């Protein structure tokens, strides 16, 4: 059934504190929703930045503790990166897709094809810190846990999306994408549905979770905006929920590999 929405409302949750390892992220989000006077309803979507999920789950690594392997040292020389950072990237990766100076594209252990396996230093710690932050161990499970807590707290059937910023083949700039999801169909299959003129669509699939993640990223920003959680209202869907892992294209149909 086509999804029709005449109005979408996105609201950045003001008042979220800086998240620290061990923080109860669900409780922090609950408090922020209440502070912003938002009463969640069925099919509301909460988009949460990967960084605060990773911080709460203590996915920090201190580069001072890393001893790089010979392989990491060789790759670091080729790509002009810290060998310790490359060692961490390799530990999170299953395959290197592309590498050249200042570029290291890998297949993350979760299946995402991304720069540096998502290992990041921006918005992690101070300028002099050597800490880096990894992706959550299981973003879909993290999303499901947040959904379960918030559903109980508010008596509503919410959707949760954990987003991150990815670059894209053939295009400049990063956009928000979903790396974890719960309570929403991440891809909508439109094959066989009629278009505006009654012609049946043959190949169209809509990356619903990615479109929502990208919209939320407009408000989250990439710098010092400090808005890592966005509430969205106005979408409707009938399809069953699916995890973000369902977005990944199988290797045999991936023309970029």
Secondary structure, DSSP 8 states (H G I E B T S, - for coil): -----S--EEEE-TT-----TT--HHHHHHHHHHHTT----TT-EEEEEHHHHHHHTT-EEEGGG----HHHHHHHHHHT--HHHHHHHHHTEEEEEEEETTEEEEEETTS-EEEGGG-B-TTTS-TT--EEE---S-HHHHHHHHHHHHHHHHTS--EEEEEEEEEETTEEEEEEEEEEEESS-SSEE-TT-B-TTS-B-SS-EE-HHHHHHHHHHHHH-SSS----EEEEE-----S----GGGGS--GGG-TT-
